[in-house]
């Protein structure tokens, strides 16, 4: 799953590939397959959510948006720059997709 893709499980309007995924997500091995498909960046965001924000996507998103708007935030990752702003925007999109996937599956993707 990349920043420009939707959640791994889409609504019924999705393509045939999505329908196959949706109908087959009913076992531990299917869920493991989804986990195995996550990129390094997606795993990094899951780990940051769990370790720095107590498993809360909401707190993570609040912190990233605070950083973008010049408000206090949890930790320093570098001086403000166009690249950092773009990276945060990409992370927010990935978080939205990871959150949607977890909600649709009713799971926490970081729990093995």
N, C-alpha and C positions, 0 to 999 in steps of 0.2 A: 504494500500500500504506500503510495507516494503522496506528497502534499496536494497534487492536483486530482487525485482519485477520490471518489466518494467512499462511504463506509463499506466494509466488506459485505455487509448485508443491506440491500437496498429495498425500497418499497416495490410493490408488484409492477410498477412501470419500468423496472430495470431491464437490462438485456438478458438473453438466455443464460449467459454465464452466471449472472447474478442470481437468477432463479434457481439454477443448479446448486449454488452455494447455500441459498436460503433453505432449500428443502433438505439439504444434507447435513446441516449443522445440528446434529442430535446426539453426538457421542464425544467422548473425551478425545478420541483420535482426530475428529474433525476440528475440534477447538485447538488441539495441538498444531494441526496444519495451518490454521489461521495465525497462531503465534509464530510458527516457523517462517511465515511469509512477511512478518514485520521487518522493516528496515532497521539498521543500527540507530538511525535518528529517532525512529518511533520508540525503540526500546529505551534509548537515553531519556526521552521525555517521560515515559512510564516510570523509570527509576527516579528521575527528579521529582515527579509528582509524589511518589511514595515516600522518598527520603526527606525532602525539604518541605512538603506541603501536607504531610500526613495522609496521603492518598486522595486529596481533594483537588479535582480539576478546577473547581470554582476559585480556590485560593491561588492556584497556579496562574490562572487567567487574570485574576485581579492584579497579581504581582507584575505580570508581563505588561498589562495595560498601564499600570502605574509607571513603569519604567518608560514607556512610550510617551506618557504625558508629563514627564519630569517630576512626578511625585516620588516620595520615599518607596523603596522596594527592598526585598529581602537580602539579596547578595549582588555584589559587583561582578560583572562579566566582561567589562571593558568600557572604554570611553564611548559616548554616543557617537554614532557614525551612520551614514546611509546604509552601509552593509549590515550593521547591527539592527537597524530599523527593519530592513528587509528580512533578516533572519527571524526576528521576533514575529513579524507578520506571517512568515512561513510556519513557524512553530504554532501560532494560534490556529492556523488552518488545519494543521496535522492534529492538534489537540481536539478540535471540533470533530474531526472524523473518527479519532480513537474513542472519544466519548460517545459518539453516535453508535459505533460498533458495539461498545460495551453495553450500552442501554438496550440495543436491539437484541443482543444475545443474552442479556441478563448475567454477565460475568465481569470479572476483573481480569483483564488480559495479562496483568503482571503476575498473577498467582498461578504457579505451576501446579 
